[in-house]
Amino acid sequence: MNATILDGRSLAMKLREELKEQVKEFVALNGFKPKLATILVGDDPASTVYVAIKRKVAEELGFEAEVYHLPKDKSESEVIKIVERLNEDKAVSGILVQHPMPSHINEDKVMVTIDPSKDVDGLTPFSLGCLATGTPNFIPCTPLGALKLLQHYGISLEGKEVVIVGCSRINGLPAALLFLQNRATVTICHIYTRDLAYHTRRADILYAAAGNAEFITADMLKPGVIVIDTGSNRVPNRKGDVGDVHFESVKEIASYITPVPGGIGPMTVTMLMFNTFEAAKRQVLSMSNAK
């Protein structure tokens, strides 16, 4: 067996071309561009790269994109004040706070400040609560990108055993909620899970979201498994990033697998743009209803 590659890059490019045309029509009709405002605190190398990519894609699609790059010693209260100002700015459609933030800043306090109507990352308590109750506000971008990629390849979640390795609020947890709503049976594994391989070998779909380079290997999975690798890890003396899954061994037994890079990463960025565009459309509807 040799796995079919789930090509997130090609699907992302196709979706962006479609979105670009929709944005043109939106701007012509409404007279303003959707705007994404990003807050980056500090100089974490990976975060700096990610923010630059998001800004570039937003501008290519016809959005306005503004980055508030703050020094790492910026206080929590100062960051919150910027979020509050962006909440009130009618020109801003979506607000993104880049993770991780410096340790002296309580991310939960910052996130809860974001206006839910501008929470295009889908990570405020309001958005996660809506997702948990089956009435989504904005769905977090990485799980949403994974779902869209599976759907593109005709892979249904209904009745599947999905095992998620990693339970972070920004990825593993919302993935579990989203997949449950698509009729999957979901197991969440984490740092305290005993005998991880016992669970991963049961997976029809393995969703890797632990941030641990190549630690899921072929002997931990059953033949025919569908593998979604959302990891992106730097390894010393290796060129480029690697995923949480050992791609070379796992591709020999899996039926489908996402590569790193070129799998979930481009889809995550694309879903952020879709959410920002959706926020802009809701702005127009809100202004229309207010008249």
KADA-V412414 format. One record per backbone hydrogen bond with DSSP energy under -1.0 kcal/mol. CO is the residue of the C=O (numbers start at 0). NH is the residue of the N-H. E is the energy in kcal/mol with one decimal. If there is no record, write none. Layout:
BEGIN
[[CO;NH;E] [CO;NH;E]]
END
This chain:
BEGIN
[[3;256;-2.1] [4;6;-1.2] [5;7;-1.4] [6;10;-1.5] [7;11;-2.6] [8;12;-2.3] [9;13;-1.9] [10;14;-2.6] [11;15;-2.4] [12;16;-1.9] [13;17;-1.8] [14;18;-2.5] [15;19;-2.7] [16;20;-1.4] [17;21;-1.7] [18;22;-2.6] [19;23;-1.9] [20;24;-1.9] [21;25;-2.2] [22;26;-2.8] [23;27;-2.3] [24;28;-1.9] [25;29;-2.7] [26;30;-2.5] [33;63;-2.8] [34;92;-1.8] [34;93;-2.3] [35;65;-2.4] [36;95;-2.8] [37;67;-3.6] [38;97;-2.5] [39;69;-3.3] [43;47;-2.5] [44;48;-1.9] [45;49;-2.7] [46;50;-2.7] [47;51;-1.8] [48;52;-2.2] [49;53;-2.5] [50;54;-2.5] [51;55;-2.3] [52;56;-2.6] [53;57;-2.4] [54;58;-2.3] [55;59;-2.2] [56;60;-1.7] [57;62;-2.6] [58;61;-1.1] [63;35;-2.6] [65;37;-2.8] [67;39;-2.5] [69;41;-3.1] [70;73;-2.0] [74;78;-1.9] [75;79;-2.4] [76;80;-2.0] [77;81;-1.6] [78;82;-2.1] [79;83;-2.6] [80;84;-2.1] [81;85;-2.3] [82;86;-2.2] [83;87;-1.3] [88;91;-1.6] [93;36;-2.9] [95;38;-2.8] [101;104;-2.0] [105;109;-1.6] [106;110;-3.1] [107;111;-2.3] [109;112;-1.0] [110;113;-1.2] [114;117;-2.7] [117;94;-3.1] [117;119;-2.1] [118;121;-1.5] [123;127;-2.6] [124;128;-2.4] [125;129;-2.4] [126;130;-2.2] [127;131;-2.2] [128;132;-1.5] [129;134;-2.7] [130;133;-1.2] [139;143;-2.0] [140;144;-2.5] [141;145;-2.2] [142;146;-2.4] [143;147;-2.5] [144;148;-2.0] [145;149;-2.4] [146;150;-2.6] [147;151;-2.1] [148;152;-1.4] [149;154;-2.7] [150;153;-1.6] [156;159;-2.3] [159;184;-2.9] [160;203;-2.7] [160;204;-2.2] [161;186;-2.6] [162;206;-2.9] [163;188;-3.6] [164;208;-2.8] [167;172;-2.6] [170;174;-2.3] [171;175;-2.0] [172;176;-1.9] [173;177;-2.7] [174;178;-2.7] [175;179;-2.2] [176;180;-1.6] [178;183;-2.0] [179;182;-1.7] [182;158;-3.1] [184;161;-3.1] [186;163;-3.2] [188;165;-2.9] [189;192;-1.9] [195;199;-2.4] [196;200;-2.2] [198;201;-1.4] [199;202;-1.2] [203;225;-2.5] [204;162;-2.5] [205;227;-3.3] [206;164;-2.7] [207;229;-2.4] [211;214;-1.4] [215;245;-3.1] [216;219;-2.2] [217;220;-1.8] [221;224;-1.6] [224;254;-2.3] [224;255;-1.1] [225;205;-3.0] [226;257;-1.4] [227;207;-2.8] [232;241;-2.4] [234;237;-1.8] [241;232;-3.2] [242;213;-2.7] [243;215;-2.2] [244;246;-1.5] [245;249;-2.5] [246;250;-2.6] [249;252;-1.6] [249;253;-2.2] [250;2;-2.8] [252;223;-3.4] [254;3;-2.7] [255;226;-2.5] [256;5;-2.8] [261;8;-1.9] [263;267;-2.5] [264;268;-1.8] [265;269;-1.9] [266;270;-2.4] [267;271;-1.7] [268;272;-1.6] [269;273;-2.1] [270;274;-2.6] [271;275;-2.1] [272;276;-2.4] [273;277;-2.4] [274;278;-2.3] [275;279;-2.0] [276;280;-2.2] [277;281;-2.2] [278;282;-1.9] [279;283;-1.9] [280;284;-2.1] [281;285;-2.6] [282;286;-2.6] [283;287;-2.2] [284;288;-2.3] [285;289;-1.5]]
END
